[in-house]
Amino acid sequence: MATFVGALASGFFLQVVASGQSIRPSSLSFADLTDGQRFQSGRVDEVLAKALGEQGIVALRDIPRFSELRKVMLRDAHSCIAVAPHAQSLALEDGSVRRQLAATSVSAVGLQPVDHGSDSKACSAFQLSSNAFREAVGGAVDVFSKRLSEVLAAGEAIKLPKSDGVGSYNSLEDIVKHGDRLEHFRSYRVPAKGDGGSGRQTVDFHVDQGLFIAFAPAALLDDASVFQTSAPAGTFTARAANGEETEVEFSEDDLIILAGDAWNQFINDKHPGLRVHAPAHAFSVPADAHGLHRVWYGMMQLPPADAMSGKEGHGPTFAKLRQSIIEATAQIADSALGLGCSGGLQARELMEMSCEANQIHCWHSCMVFTDTVNTEVCKAKGMEVKCMSQFGQVYRDEDGHGDYWPECSNATEFITPRPTVEQPTGACDGFQALIDDASYSKRKQLANDTYLLWKVVGDEVKCKMVTKGIVGWLGFGTANIGGKHNGMNGASVVMGLNDLKVGMTINEYRIDDSKTAFRWWKTPLTSTNVKSKEMVATGCFSTMTFQTKAIGEVALNMTGTNYMLWALSKQANPTTDFGGYAPYHTGVSGGDPSQYRGLVEVDFSAGQEILATTAVGACDSRSNALLWAPFLAALAATMTSFAELF
């Protein structure tokens, strides 16, 4: 196989280096990726294009704290998988047994918790270390996607049609931003001597169905989760664009990016310049590591669910391709494995996303049947187990974000959008005068068209949240640092509802510790902290006014920093019907997420804008590390010692 070894002025090394019968993939310095000028002037863009075009593999090196976070995460993952009731188990042909846990990072929503189903100390430690590691991986992938998007933009622009027949995704960065991410934590038990199929691959040659996967090189651990560094973690073999099969070696401190078949279906035909190679690959556990465990993490970046495949954008959506493969592979129909693939490739990794017999695929995850909702119970009622909304409609992958769960149902109507909030159509003057209100002493810009005004009154603060347009609801509260969804779960908030049936209301709420849908925390707190409440949503603007010294049980700091969150929605009006509903925080037809929710630091005594005046989107980037950077750093620094307590 032809190899290339070179060094560029920026200190970047192209490392396709022959080592016996193996190679190392080209590596990119994370610092070169984050610096746009160095990325171009150091010819890093050229090397990235060459590596993906020929091998379809590239390594990202020197990601801050990646090495230590990886080790803690892999150790904790193995410990949790060993005791987690929701860990799925699969016996493989070579005699090894794979157990895995899964998680999802949903576009514009953020990291979803790992579904391990355990309250053990091992899984509690894993939840902490995996969150920190997933944040690091998400941030690196976001930067990688941005730079690769620039490389692709140098040629003909990408236009990936949406299923609505109107919109399109116009860059790789845009495609990645709106696609979900599937994450797997896997532990392969190496078979005892004489127990397996000698000479067989653990996982045979296959192609991944996403745009790419980002994975941490595997490690060998024993039953006590102690690293076994004297032995290799197995062999990884890939097919290059010229068809040659070569063993690939990885540095344990690098994040590996491997292109998937979605490039062929969604991007290559729409971008005649750079054609990315999606390599078929296989791996084997080490033959002489009997009784040890190969532990691995991988994240698959999916295209948007509503993205249309095919050269002219007339093929099925990615959501339909994915579902057709899952249904076909569930029937063990080998001839159907290529349904969603290009070039006769097999969709093995996507096949493994299918659910167990006691589960249903519902809102990006496998939800377990219950005593009241399962195949037998529903059949006795003359119904089927379906993934449903609270409005009695059936969910499909392309239906996007929402609140869905398994039910016995005969419903056939698919999800339809709720009626949107009617917005002003004429001229809207007076916004500047509204935010210049002299009865308040300070203000802070939360987003382009949203502000917080306040003044301190004794031991209380009077606040006014102001935004352009008519909202379904407004919310402002204290972030629950360390809570799920970047501090949303467990947060105490003041929320104003524009309910067309009940009217305008303002109350205090405490968001559920794990569930985000409003129906789970719709009951207002009995606290009497908040007074002088007023909600206005008429004409051209919406405002929420209140005065308090605490929100829920959380006292506000009148002389220092408060870590707050805010959000609003123009998507629909809330309602007390259907079990209680408040729409997702977004605009009438979507839009930039950072304009509808965020995290913000507020010093009521000084009115200082500690961060930039534009809002930090709580889930705009799934690696939302800007505001929480000091906390994540402190968490990572103490992770090892903390986990040892368990």
Phi and psi in degrees as a GROMACS rama.xvg file:
@    title "Ramachandran Plot"
@    xaxis  label "Phi"
@    yaxis  label "Psi"
@TYPE xy
-66.6897  137.485  ALA-2
-123.127  159.583  THR-3
-137.2  126.849  PHE-4
-125.796  126.253  VAL-5
-156.694  161.366  GLY-6
-129.617  134.124  ALA-7
-102.196  164.504  LEU-8
-59.3935  -30.237  ALA-9
-75.622  -4.02324  SER-10
92.8622  6.07411  GLY-11
-79.9396  134.594  PHE-12
-117.161  127.547  PHE-13
-87.0785  112.969  LEU-14
-113.744  62.5405  GLN-15
-96.6682  84.3045  VAL-16
-114.508  121.959  VAL-17
-65.231  135.861  ALA-18
-142.834  87.4221  SER-19
67.7999  -118.207  GLY-20
-104.546  17.9758  GLN-21
-125.568  165.17  SER-22
-132.296  164.233  ILE-23
-112.885  138.629  ARG-24
-70.6349  159.974  PRO-25
-58.8399  142.037  SER-26
-120.178  144.248  SER-27
-118.196  133.497  LEU-28
-71.3552  131.73  SER-29
-62.06  -32.3645  PHE-30
-64.1464  -35.5442  ALA-31
-69.1798  -31.1699  ASP-32
-73.7343  -38.249  LEU-33
-74.7405  -23.3886  THR-34
-98.0907  106.155  ASP-35
-59.0569  -37.9126  GLY-36
-68.1735  -44.7518  GLN-37
-64.9771  -33.5936  ARG-38
-60.0358  -38.8309  PHE-39
-89.4334  -46.9088  GLN-40
-69.2569  -27.9003  SER-41
-88.2486  5.8477  GLY-42
62.6618  22.4187  ARG-43
-63.2119  -34.9296  VAL-44
-60.5906  -38.317  ASP-45
-67.0869  -41.241  GLU-46
-69.1736  -38.091  VAL-47
-60.7282  -45.4277  LEU-48
-62.946  -41.8398  ALA-49
-64.7964  -44.5301  LYS-50
-63.6699  -44.7509  ALA-51
-73.0948  -31.9178  LEU-52
-71.8378  -35.8788  GLY-53
-94.6909  -45.6762  GLU-54
-105.468  -30.8127  GLN-55
75.4047  14.0289  GLY-56
-133.98  138.724  ILE-57
-147.721  146.566  VAL-58
-109.245  137.649  ALA-59
-103.724  119.867  LEU-60
-110.917  161.829  ARG-61
62.3897  34.6201  ASP-62
-73.4067  126.606  ILE-63
-52.888  126.058  PRO-64
65.5504  6.27781  ARG-65
-61.1544  -44.2711  PHE-66
-60.4474  -50.9112  SER-67
-70.8387  -36.725  GLU-68
-64.1798  -37.281  LEU-69
-62.049  -45.7537  ARG-70
-63.6357  -44.6839  LYS-71
-64.5984  -42.8124  VAL-72
-63.0659  -46.637  MET-73
-62.6485  -41.3337  LEU-74
-62.4067  -48.4694  ARG-75
-68.0446  -34.4419  ASP-76
-61.3517  -46.9355  ALA-77
-62.5709  -41.2908  HIS-78
-64.3841  -40.6997  SER-79
-72.2272  -44.1869  CYS-80
-56.8336  -34.8757  ILE-81
-64.5617  -24.9427  ALA-82
-119.054  -5.99941  VAL-83
-74.855  124.402  ALA-84
-67.7139  -21.6267  PRO-85
-93.7819  2.95304  HIS-86
-68.3765  129.05  ALA-87
-89.0853  141.216  GLN-88
-118.746  141.689  SER-89
-146.119  125.92  LEU-90
-85.4216  128.823  ALA-91
-103.367  163.196  LEU-92
-64.5382  -25.1012  GLU-93
-83.8295  2.51663  ASP-94
97.4925  -11.6145  GLY-95
-77.5562  158.311  SER-96
-121.414  125.192  VAL-97
-101.896  129.738  ARG-98
-118.766  140.453  ARG-99
-145.047  153.894  GLN-100
-120.234  151.499  LEU-101
-131.274  157.279  ALA-102
-148.792  166.021  ALA-103
-131.515  141.765  THR-104
-113.547  108.738  SER-105
-90.2625  133.682  VAL-106
-53.9659  134.922  SER-107
64.3081  8.30687  ALA-108
-118.942  -45.5726  VAL-109
115.415  -170.643  GLY-110
-64.3744  128.975  LEU-111
-97.3399  146.649  GLN-112
-64.9538  152.456  PRO-113
-68.6375  131.313  VAL-114
-88.0684  85.7728  ASP-115
-103.673  -20.3937  HIS-116
67.9258  24.3513  GLY-117
-130.177  143.303  SER-118
-106.019  21.5165  ASP-119
-70.2359  159.043  SER-120
-64.1351  -34.9384  LYS-121
-62.2189  -43.8025  ALA-122
-76.7349  -27.6839  CYS-123
-64.6131  -42.9942  SER-124
-64.5112  -40.7955  ALA-125
-63.3864  -38.9122  PHE-126
-58.9466  -40.7313  GLN-127
-68.6235  -51.362  LEU-128
-68.6325  -35.6675  SER-129
-68.9251  -36.9117  SER-130
-61.6035  -46.2686  ASN-131
-62.7225  -41.256  ALA-132
-68.521  -42.3645  PHE-133
-63.6788  -35.6965  ARG-134
-61.2454  -44.3264  GLU-135
-63.8483  -44.4465  ALA-136
-64.3625  -45.0254  VAL-137
-59.3439  -41.9815  GLY-138
-64.2855  -41.9892  GLY-139
-65.1059  -41.3328  ALA-140
-66.269  -38.2142  VAL-141
-60.723  -43.5679  ASP-142
-66.4832  -45.1934  VAL-143
-56.8102  -45.9267  PHE-144
-63.9455  -38.2246  SER-145
-63.1702  -45.1202  LYS-146
-70.1597  -40.2923  ARG-147
-66.0803  -32.9571  LEU-148
-61.4552  -37.1629  SER-149
-66.6994  -38.0822  GLU-150
-63.7589  -44.686  VAL-151
-66.8703  -33.8271  LEU-152
-67.5938  -17.1088  ALA-153
-69.029  -19.3442  ALA-154
-103.881  -145.57  GLY-155
-74.3782  135.191  GLU-156
-64.0903  146.768  ALA-157
-82.2882  135.151  ILE-158
-132.386  103.544  LYS-159
-101.886  108.122  LEU-160
-63.6498  148.411  PRO-161
-93.9321  159.398  LYS-162
-68.7912  -14.4451  SER-163
-75.5027  -6.69462  ASP-164
76.6325  3.1175  GLY-165
-116.959  -57.6853  VAL-166
-85.0094  175.876  GLY-167
-156.884  159.722  SER-168
-97.5757  124.623  TYR-169
-109.826  9.36429  ASN-170
-160.457  160.664  SER-171
-61.3134  -40.8677  LEU-172
-58.0556  -40.2345  GLU-173
-67.6959  -40.6387  ASP-174
-63.423  -45.7277  ILE-175
-66.3125  -39.9001  VAL-176
-59.7512  -33.4493  LYS-177
-102.574  5.93744  HIS-178
-101.728  149.88  GLY-179
-80.3079  166.184  ASP-180
-127.159  129.415  ARG-181
-103.574  132.33  LEU-182
-123.824  136.699  GLU-183
-127.227  137.566  HIS-184
-115.429  116.706  PHE-185
-125.898  141.712  ARG-186
-127.702  117.153  SER-187
-102.212  118.604  TYR-188
-83.092  118.781  ARG-189
-68.8653  129.814  VAL-190
-64.5821  151.149  PRO-191
-65.0868  159.251  ALA-192
-58.3016  125.737  LYS-193
88.053  -2.49039  GLY-194
-90.0945  -18.1899  ASP-195
-112.806  -178.208  GLY-196
-84.4547  97.6554  GLY-197
-58.2446  131.619  SER-198
84.7256  -3.92106  GLY-199
-85.303  149.859  ARG-200
-70.8633  145.448  GLN-201
-68.8309  -47.8664  THR-202
-128.103  119.085  VAL-203
-73.4435  176.351  ASP-204
-58.0845  131.233  PHE-205
-156.021  169.589  HIS-206
-123.349  143.645  VAL-207
-82.4321  143.292  ASP-208
-85.3903  -10.8173  GLN-209
-79.3762  -178.638  GLY-210
-63.7276  -41.7091  LEU-211
-165.215  163.925  PHE-212
-115.713  147.053  ILE-213
-116.838  121.298  ALA-214
-134.893  154.997  PHE-215
-94.6851  129.228  ALA-216
-51.3596  141.53  PRO-217
-70.2876  162.32  ALA-218
-136.175  154.088  ALA-219
-96.4514  129.678  LEU-220
-129.875  154.212  LEU-221
-92.8135  -174.124  ASP-222
-61.7313  -26.3793  ASP-223
-90.1219  10.3282  ALA-224
64.9964  31.7017  SER-225
-96.4602  131.911  VAL-226
-66.4816  138.272  PHE-227
-111.588  88.7839  GLN-228
-81.79  -9.82629  THR-229
-80.0207  -11.7411  SER-230
-120.489  145.355  ALA-231
-69.7219  156.968  PRO-232
-90.0889  17.2864  ALA-233
115.747  -172.511  GLY-234
-120.154  140.786  THR-235
-121.392  122.557  PHE-236
-119.597  134.4  THR-237
-129.635  152.649  ALA-238
-101.517  122.936  ARG-239
-75.7722  175.557  ALA-240
-62.5217  -26.2153  ALA-241
-85.8987  4.14964  ASN-242
90.5593  -6.958  GLY-243
-75.9086  135.495  GLU-244
-96.1234  128.045  GLU-245
-140.197  140.441  THR-246
-72.0973  137.787  GLU-247
-115.383  131.26  VAL-248
-105.113  143.636  GLU-249
-123.592  147.121  PHE-250
-80.7521  132.413  SER-251
-64.505  -16.7315  GLU-252
-92.8277  2.98142  ASP-253
-103.029  152.306  ASP-254
-97.0214  124.998  LEU-255
-98.756  131.434  ILE-256
-108.767  124.64  ILE-257
-125.525  120.939  LEU-258
-67.7189  147.23  ALA-259
-115.054  174.063  GLY-260
-69.8513  -16.4361  ASP-261
-61.8227  -22.3325  ALA-262
-60.2253  -42.9218  TRP-263
-66.1129  -39.1471  ASN-264
-84.0124  -27.6773  GLN-265
-118.843  -20.7608  PHE-266
-125.948  -47.9145  ILE-267
-53.738  -44.9106  ASN-268
-70.8902  -16.259  ASP-269
-101.174  0.74199  LYS-270
-140.835  90.7743  HIS-271
-69.1874  -9.81018  PRO-272
-73.3714  -83.385  GLY-273
-88.9849  122.064  LEU-274
-106.254  115.047  ARG-275
-82.1445  134.206  VAL-276
-87.9136  126.864  HIS-277
-99.0414  101.006  ALA-278
-79.1355  133.632  PRO-279
-69.7312  143.582  ALA-280
-149.678  159.301  HIS-281
-143.799  163.25  ALA-282
-148.54  157.7  PHE-283
-130.868  139.774  SER-284
-70.5176  156.027  VAL-285
-64.0581  131.226  PRO-286
-66.9053  -26.8111  ALA-287
-107.493  16.7625  ASP-288
-104.109  49.0631  ALA-289
-57.6395  130.553  HIS-290
83.7494  -7.19761  GLY-291
-88.5099  177.197  LEU-292
-128.894  128.179  HIS-293
-90.5819  114.092  ARG-294
-108.947  133.952  VAL-295
-146.638  149.066  TRP-296
-126.042  138.284  TYR-297
-144.961  145.213  GLY-298
-123.462  124.434  MET-299
-101.66  122.649  MET-300
-87.9518  118.15  GLN-301
-96.3301  152.733  LEU-302
-68.2073  164.976  PRO-303
-58.1898  144.394  PRO-304
-60.323  -30.973  ALA-305
-95.7987  9.83503  ASP-306
-73.0971  136.168  ALA-307
-91.5865  133.553  MET-308
-89.0883  178.077  SER-309
92.3185  153.287  GLY-310
-59.7796  -38.7622  LYS-311
-99.4688  7.54504  GLU-312
74.7133  24.2397  GLY-313
-105.427  4.10389  HIS-314
-82.1906  -178.045  GLY-315
-68.5641  160.425  PRO-316
-69.9542  162.626  THR-317
-61.3795  -38.3456  PHE-318
-58.9808  -40.8367  ALA-319
-71.8131  -38.3055  LYS-320
-59.8738  -46.1062  LEU-321
-61.3057  -45.2891  ARG-322
-66.9325  -37.1698  GLN-323
-64.9902  -36.0079  SER-324
-70.8786  -43.2988  ILE-325
-59.3079  -44.344  ILE-326
-66.2416  -40.1756  GLU-327
-68.4166  -45.0203  ALA-328
-70.9986  -25.6136  THR-329
-64.3984  -22.6795  ALA-330
-95.1897  8.27886  GLN-331
54.733  43.7952  ILE-332
-100.874  95.9048  ALA-333
-57.6728  -34.8844  ASP-334
-66.9342  -17.1392  SER-335
-94.5999  -3.4915  ALA-336
-64.5205  -19.0083  LEU-337
-93.5998  7.58042  GLY-338
-52.054  -43.8083  LEU-339
-104.879  17.8265  GLY-340
-115.416  156.893  CYS-341
-98.3608  151.455  SER-342
63.9244  25.0538  GLY-343
73.917  14.1584  GLY-344
-72.3474  156.688  LEU-345
-99.7242  139.87  GLN-346
-95.9067  56.3514  ALA-347
-64.2142  -45.7139  ARG-348
-63.3687  -37.5974  GLU-349
-70.2178  -34.7156  LEU-350
-55.7002  -37.1289  MET-351
-72.94  -2.41519  GLU-352
-84.3159  -6.80197  MET-353
-65.5969  153.724  SER-354
-91.2801  164.071  CYS-355
-71.2786  170.012  GLU-356
-64.0254  -25.4424  ALA-357
-99.9761  24.7024  ASN-358
-135.25  164.436  GLN-359
-132.414  140.496  ILE-360
-75.0478  113.953  HIS-361
-145.361  118.149  CYS-362
49.8418  64.081  TRP-363
67.5407  15.7644  HIS-364
-152.562  167.391  SER-365
-94.7856  110.001  CYS-366
-94.7017  133.137  MET-367
-78.5525  138.957  VAL-368
-61.4047  157.03  PHE-369
-118.373  178.86  THR-370
-64.9794  -26.9057  ASP-371
-101.728  -14.925  THR-372
-131.529  100.122  VAL-373
-156.519  175.068  ASN-374
-58.5555  -44.9534  THR-375
-68.2546  -45.9595  GLU-376
-62.7431  -44.8048  VAL-377
-66.9096  -38.9089  CYS-378
-63.3376  -38.316  LYS-379
-63.935  -25.2246  ALA-380
-90.4532  0.0588991  LYS-381
75.4118  28.3774  GLY-382
-128.201  -179.835  MET-383
-124.28  158.997  GLU-384
-78.8467  120.777  VAL-385
-131.805  155.092  LYS-386
-86.516  115.764  CYS-387
-122.596  157.528  MET-388
-97.3062  169.528  SER-389
-70.5318  -9.04207  GLN-390
-97.4076  11.6241  PHE-391
76.2537  27.5376  GLY-392
-115.95  152.452  GLN-393
-88.4067  132.647  VAL-394
-88.6747  141.626  TYR-395
-126.607  159.784  ARG-396
-56.2879  -37.1165  ASP-397
-73.5933  -4.23224  GLU-398
-79.123  -7.28904  ASP-399
77.1434  -154.469  GLY-400
-72.7914  148.546  HIS-401
169.753  -161.775  GLY-402
-123.609  106.205  ASP-403
-135.91  152.245  TYR-404
-159.423  163.044  TRP-405
-72.4051  140.211  PRO-406
-146.184  157.413  GLU-407
-80.3956  123.844  CYS-408
-158.46  154.558  SER-409
-113.052  13.6952  ASN-410
-62.7607  146.089  ALA-411
-123.949  -10.5764  THR-412
-77.8162  128.631  GLU-413
-82.6367  168.774  PHE-414
-57.7383  130.789  ILE-415
-123.007  146.309  THR-416
-63.3278  147.447  PRO-417
-70.3912  154.74  ARG-418
-58.1849  133.597  PRO-419
-78.4628  161.169  THR-420
-72.7544  127.702  VAL-421
-67.466  127.751  GLU-422
-105.833  154.256  GLN-423
-63.5209  144.9  PRO-424
-113.275  -19.9207  THR-425
-88.4033  -169.657  GLY-426
-67.9513  138.85  ALA-427
-123.667  99.2582  CYS-428
-105.793  158.694  ASP-429
105.746  0.444315  GLY-430
-66.0592  -40.4789  PHE-431
-62.631  -40.4874  GLN-432
-64.2244  -34.1194  ALA-433
-66.0446  -41.9191  LEU-434
-84.2473  -9.23753  ILE-435
-93.7585  14.7441  ASP-436
-51.2846  114.783  ASP-437
-71.7562  -10.4377  ALA-438
-78.7312  -3.38151  SER-439
-117.572  145.537  TYR-440
-94.8936  -24.5084  SER-441
-135.295  159.132  LYS-442
-150.149  159.23  ARG-443
-143.409  131.923  LYS-444
-79.9172  122.844  GLN-445
-92.5579  -34.6163  LEU-446
-154.905  -178.411  ALA-447
-53.6491  -42.9106  ASN-448
-119.797  23.0977  ASP-449
-134.411  131.945  THR-450
-133.044  155.316  TYR-451
-115.07  125.295  LEU-452
-110.642  146.417  LEU-453
-157.662  163.796  TRP-454
-150.948  145.26  LYS-455
-83.9942  130.063  VAL-456
-124.146  97.0149  VAL-457
62.7294  -122.059  GLY-458
-97.6078  17.3074  ASP-459
-123.944  168.75  GLU-460
-129.063  134.269  VAL-461
-98.1483  123.683  LYS-462
-119.878  150.661  CYS-463
-140.548  119.275  LYS-464
-98.5658  127.91  MET-465
-127.343  135.422  VAL-466
-146.807  154.847  THR-467
-76.847  146.929  LYS-468
86.5934  177.164  GLY-469
-103.287  129.397  ILE-470
-102.8  160.205  VAL-471
-84.7812  -34.6441  GLY-472
-161.067  158.306  TRP-473
-126.867  145.539  LEU-474
-144.167  142.502  GLY-475
-149.286  133.151  PHE-476
-166.365  -171.177  GLY-477
-94.2687  126.009  THR-478
-68.6074  143.338  ALA-479
-92.7779  89.4837  ASN-480
-57.4219  125.518  ILE-481
92.8692  -9.83234  GLY-482
-73.9972  164.921  GLY-483
-65.2194  161.066  LYS-484
53.5744  47.3755  HIS-485
57.8829  39.9898  ASN-486
91.298  3.07439  GLY-487
-71.9637  -50.5912  MET-488
-65.7073  129.991  ASN-489
87.8859  -1.75214  GLY-490
-76.2255  150.423  ALA-491
-101.46  129.967  SER-492
-136.544  152.804  VAL-493
-98.8572  126.693  VAL-494
-132.135  127.094  MET-495
-103.255  126.477  GLY-496
-110.234  133.221  LEU-497
-102.543  75.8352  ASN-498
-89.5327  117.12  ASP-499
-64.6833  -23.3802  LEU-500
-89.1163  -43.3528  LYS-501
-91.7441  -30.5877  VAL-502
104.371  -169.26  GLY-503
-79.0223  130.642  MET-504
-136.722  150.226  THR-505
-131.185  129.012  ILE-506
-146.83  166.151  ASN-507
-93.5693  142.118  GLU-508
-137.299  155.695  TYR-509
-117.074  117.011  ARG-510
-67.6978  138.234  ILE-511
-55.2443  148.807  ASP-512
-66.211  -24.1923  ASP-513
-131.605  -24.526  SER-514
-103.969  132.969  LYS-515
-95.8953  -26.534  THR-516
-61.6303  140.414  ALA-517
-58.16  -31.7872  PHE-518
-62.53  -19.8249  ARG-519
-84.118  -16.1777  TRP-520
-138.86  33.8897  TRP-521
-74.4483  -17.0207  LYS-522
-78.6005  120.698  THR-523
-63.5859  152.748  PRO-524
-70.3739  155.054  LEU-525
-86.2643  1.57274  THR-526
-57.6994  144.841  SER-527
-112.191  24.5861  THR-528
-62.8406  -45.4531  ASN-529
-84.8657  132.22  VAL-530
-138.128  179.27  LYS-531
50.5808  48.4541  SER-532
-87.5447  138.853  LYS-533
-154.255  131.357  GLU-534
-120.024  126.026  MET-535
-129.319  128.271  VAL-536
-144.407  74.8385  ALA-537
-139.762  162.17  THR-538
66.7798  -116.337  GLY-539
-111.047  -12.405  CYS-540
-134.409  162.853  PHE-541
-127.725  138.07  SER-542
-138.645  151.719  THR-543
-133.889  121.967  MET-544
-118.71  138.735  THR-545
-160.92  161.3  PHE-546
-131.451  134.594  GLN-547
-165.765  166.103  THR-548
-116.649  -3.70851  LYS-549
-156.546  154.954  ALA-550
-121.206  116.801  ILE-551
62.9176  -129.581  GLY-552
-96.2541  7.95126  GLU-553
-101.866  114.095  VAL-554
-75.3968  140.766  ALA-555
-82.4334  142.862  LEU-556
-88.5662  112.113  ASN-557
-86.2179  -6.94267  MET-558
-125.114  10.5747  THR-559
-156.17  -158.065  GLY-560
-82.6735  136.252  THR-561
-116.362  133.398  ASN-562
-97.1389  108.047  TYR-563
-116.536  160.768  MET-564
-130.135  155.473  LEU-565
-143.875  158.528  TRP-566
-165.179  162.315  ALA-567
-156.132  162.67  LEU-568
-140.941  137.189  SER-569
-116.051  8.50714  LYS-570
-70.6115  -41.4747  GLN-571
-163.509  168.33  ALA-572
-87.5545  143.145  ASN-573
-72.4428  165.613  PRO-574
-151.916  149.999  THR-575
-85.4062  -9.12208  THR-576
-76.0449  169.933  ASP-577
58.1276  29.8524  PHE-578
86.0147  3.39077  GLY-579
97.5368  123.19  GLY-580
-145.264  133.305  TYR-581
-133.871  131.088  ALA-582
-69.5058  163.861  PRO-583
-59.4462  148.197  TYR-584
-76.1177  99.4134  HIS-585
-164.486  -179.039  THR-586
-86.6446  -175.602  GLY-587
-57.2529  -41.7842  VAL-588
-129.311  43.555  SER-589
88.8765  -135.427  GLY-590
110.469  -178.775  GLY-591
-63.1326  117.589  ASP-592
-57.5573  -32.5132  PRO-593
-67.1226  -10.8082  SER-594
-87.9632  -2.34688  GLN-595
-127.548  -4.9783  TYR-596
-165.658  156.669  ARG-597
-176.716  174.301  GLY-598
-111.283  143.863  LEU-599
-152.189  143.951  VAL-600
-97.5037  131.984  GLU-601
-130.642  127.856  VAL-602
-108.692  101.887  ASP-603
-66.5767  -27.5571  PHE-604
-74.9626  -34.1788  SER-605
-110.289  -19.8577  ALA-606
67.7292  24.208  GLY-607
-76.7937  141.332  GLN-608
-91.3443  90.5869  GLU-609
-65.8149  -35.7891  ILE-610
-105.908  -177.691  LEU-611
-60.5267  156.374  ALA-612
-71.5898  -22.2501  THR-613
-78.1304  151.735  THR-614
-70.5227  147.434  ALA-615
-90.6508  114.923  VAL-616
-68.9969  121.537  GLY-617
-60.1236  -31.456  ALA-618
-133.547  16.1074  CYS-619
-60.8635  -44.8717  ASP-620
-112.876  133.428  SER-621
-70.1428  -3.56015  ARG-622
-111.506  50.1577  SER-623
-66.7053  80.5884  ASN-624
-102.994  -5.90801  ALA-625
-61.1551  -57.3558  LEU-626
-72.0968  -38.0378  LEU-627
-91.1105  8.67663  TRP-628
-51.2262  -49.3418  ALA-629
-63.3794  -33.3664  PRO-630
-74.0832  -41.3487  PHE-631
-64.5714  -37.7234  LEU-632
-64.1258  -44.1681  ALA-633
-64.5074  -39.745  ALA-634
-61.6117  -47.7799  LEU-635
-64.3244  -38.0669  ALA-636
-65.5725  -29.5672  ALA-637
-104.028  1.71549  THR-638
-58.5704  -45.9527  MET-639
-62.6929  -51.0018  THR-640
-65.337  -36.6377  SER-641
-63.2698  -46.5092  PHE-642
-63.5175  -31.1682  ALA-643
-64.2394  -23.9866  GLU-644
-62.0846  -22.4028  LEU-645
